[in-house]
Amino acid sequence: MKYLIPFLCLFAVACTFAENSDKPTHKYTYKEVGKILPKVYTDVLQRDLYCGCAYKNKHDIDFSTCGYEPRENPKRKSLERAHRIEWEHIVTAHNMGHFRECWRNGGRKNCSASDDEFKYQEGDMHNLYPAIGEVNADRNNFMYSQWSNKPELMYGTCETVVDFKMKKAQPRPEARGIVARVSFYMEETYGIKLSKQDRQLFTAWDKMYPVTKEECLRDERIAKLQGNHNKFVWEKCKGI
């Protein structure tokens, strides 16, 4: 028994460390994580990031819950993507990888195949949210910004808009705090630096759009699967 108690104590410490680790203790590639994320997004979390549309599965989106309408676009592929849910990187794959040697020698596909550090960044669940494919495609690798309190809407009554000339995306208000806290997490966890301008904007968004119960629930579920929290969310969840 005297040997068992120290062992249990060490086990408890190890479990606590894993749960509170700054970096994932269970790592997944982007391909692998696509099969795991549906376990996170059930019940109240089953809504897309950019428009708040409820969905039942990848190809069953209820546009009546969010007022979404596909924008006028002659490209058939874009219309097809308007009717499916995709996993959107808040911090884009381009932003994670464009400076890496693997990217210079073959882009994202090459990095995903040959660079372990990139492939696990690409599969970090804290950085991935469900999004309507059309909006995901329009956002492309554009940085987030805010330029209008009354933007000209592009997707029915959905308040997320994209400026293709400026190459900027303005997320709806409900997504802005989320974007900020994920961006802070990716910077601290993987060293993906924010510009001074982005830091100022995201700091403001973090304060203006505080953590919600749904965001805390999501973080808790991811921590159980991936082994780490986003501290910029989790530390604010007490008392919510």
DASUL-V82269 format. One record per residue. N is the residue number from 0. SS is DSSP state (H for helix, E for strand, - for the rest). PSI is psi in whole degrees, 0 to 359 (999 if undefined). OMEGA is omega in degrees with one decimal (* if undefined). Layout:
<<N,SS,PSI,OMEGA> <N,SS,PSI,OMEGA>>
This chain:
<<0,-,322,-177.8> <1,H,336,177.1> <2,H,335,-176.6> <3,H,320,-176.4> <4,H,310,176.8> <5,H,323,179.5> <6,H,316,179.5> <7,H,323,178.9> <8,H,316,178.8> <9,H,321,179.0> <10,H,318,-179.8> <11,H,318,178.7> <12,H,318,179.9> <13,H,318,179.2> <14,H,317,179.7> <15,H,318,179.5> <16,H,317,-179.4> <17,H,319,-177.3> <18,H,328,-175.6> <19,-,8,-178.3> <20,E,145,178.8> <21,-,330,-178.1> <22,-,157,179.8> <23,-,137,173.2> <24,-,344,172.8> <25,-,115,-174.1> <26,-,141,-178.6> <27,-,150,170.7> <28,-,168,179.7> <29,H,321,179.0> <30,H,318,-179.6> <31,H,319,-172.7> <32,H,337,177.5> <33,H,335,178.6> <34,H,344,-176.5> <35,H,325,-174.1> <36,H,327,176.5> <37,H,338,176.0> <38,H,333,178.3> <39,-,317,-172.8> <40,-,80,172.7> <41,-,172,177.6> <42,H,239,-171.7> <43,H,342,-179.0> <44,H,357,-173.9> <45,-,64,177.1> <46,E,149,-178.2> <47,-,156,-173.6> <48,-,312,-165.7> <49,-,336,-177.2> <50,-,348,-179.9> <51,-,24,-179.3> <52,-,132,174.3> <53,E,146,177.9> <54,E,154,179.1> <55,E,324,176.1> <56,E,184,-173.1> <57,-,325,-175.1> <58,-,18,-178.5> <59,E,83,-179.1> <60,E,134,-179.4> <61,E,93,-177.8> <62,H,338,-179.6> <63,H,342,-179.0> <64,H,352,-173.8> <65,-,354,-179.9> <66,-,22,-178.0> <67,-,139,171.7> <68,-,134,176.2> <69,-,139,179.6> <70,-,160,179.2> <71,-,113,-175.1> <72,-,121,-177.1> <73,-,348,-177.6> <74,-,119,-177.3> <75,H,323,-178.1> <76,H,321,179.0> <77,H,320,179.4> <78,H,320,177.5> <79,H,320,-178.7> <80,H,340,177.1> <81,-,344,-176.0> <82,-,22,175.7> <83,-,154,176.8> <84,E,135,176.6> <85,E,164,178.2> <86,E,111,-174.8> <87,E,131,171.8> <88,E,122,173.8> <89,-,303,169.5> <90,-,116,-168.3> <91,-,157,175.7> <92,H,323,177.8> <93,H,317,-179.5> <94,H,329,177.5> <95,H,328,-166.7> <96,H,350,-169.6> <97,-,337,-179.1> <98,-,356,-176.7> <99,-,151,-179.2> <100,H,321,-179.6> <101,H,326,179.7> <102,H,319,179.4> <103,H,336,-176.8> <104,-,21,177.9> <105,-,8,174.8> <106,H,200,-175.2> <107,H,319,-177.3> <108,H,318,-179.9> <109,H,319,178.7> <110,H,319,179.8> <111,H,332,-177.1> <112,H,331,-168.3> <113,H,348,-174.7> <114,-,106,-175.6> <115,H,319,-178.6> <116,H,317,179.2> <117,H,314,-173.4> <118,H,329,179.6> <119,H,332,170.0> <120,H,316,-178.1> <121,H,332,-178.1> <122,-,10,-180.0> <123,-,120,-174.4> <124,H,333,179.4> <125,H,335,-176.3> <126,H,2,-174.5> <127,E,131,178.7> <128,E,150,173.9> <129,E,136,-179.7> <130,E,148,173.9> <131,E,131,-172.9> <132,H,322,-179.1> <133,H,317,-179.4> <134,H,321,175.4> <135,H,315,179.8> <136,H,318,-179.7> <137,H,322,178.6> <138,H,326,175.2> <139,-,229,174.6> <140,-,25,-179.4> <141,-,148,175.3> <142,E,158,177.9> <143,E,150,179.7> <144,-,176,174.2> <145,-,118,-176.2> <146,-,353,-178.3> <147,-,136,173.8> <148,-,344,177.7> <149,-,71,-176.8> <150,-,155,173.7> <151,-,115,-171.7> <152,-,146,-174.3> <153,-,335,-172.1> <154,E,67,-176.5> <155,-,234,179.0> <156,-,5,175.9> <157,E,133,-172.5> <158,-,358,173.3> <159,-,134,-179.9> <160,E,158,179.4> <161,E,135,174.2> <162,E,106,-174.9> <163,-,331,178.7> <164,-,315,178.8> <165,-,344,-175.9> <166,-,53,179.0> <167,E,152,175.9> <168,E,132,177.3> <169,E,106,-179.0> <170,-,155,177.1> <171,-,156,-176.9> <172,H,321,-176.8> <173,H,342,-178.4> <174,H,349,-170.0> <175,H,317,176.9> <176,H,321,177.5> <177,H,311,179.5> <178,H,315,-178.2> <179,H,311,-174.5> <180,H,327,175.1> <181,H,319,179.8> <182,H,319,176.6> <183,H,319,179.2> <184,H,314,-177.6> <185,H,327,177.0> <186,H,313,-177.0> <187,H,323,-175.6> <188,H,321,-173.2> <189,H,1,177.8> <190,-,24,178.6> <191,-,96,-168.3> <192,-,143,174.5> <193,-,145,173.4> <194,-,163,177.9> <195,H,319,-179.9> <196,H,315,179.7> <197,H,321,-180.0> <198,H,318,179.1> <199,H,316,-179.5> <200,H,313,-176.1> <201,H,328,175.9> <202,H,320,177.5> <203,H,316,179.4> <204,H,320,179.7> <205,H,322,-179.9> <206,H,320,-176.2> <207,H,329,-176.0> <208,-,83,-172.9> <209,-,167,179.8> <210,-,141,178.6> <211,-,168,176.7> <212,H,321,-179.5> <213,H,321,178.8> <214,H,322,178.1> <215,H,319,178.6> <216,H,316,177.2> <217,H,313,-179.5> <218,H,319,179.6> <219,H,317,-179.9> <220,H,319,179.1> <221,H,320,-179.9> <222,H,324,179.6> <223,H,329,-178.3> <224,H,324,-171.8> <225,H,339,175.7> <226,-,5,177.0> <227,E,153,175.9> <228,-,161,161.6> <229,-,105,-173.1> <230,H,336,179.8> <231,H,346,171.5> <232,H,305,-168.4> <233,H,321,-179.1> <234,-,346,179.2> <235,-,2,-175.5> <236,-,344,-179.0> <237,-,128,177.5> <238,-,356,178.8> <239,-,999,*>>
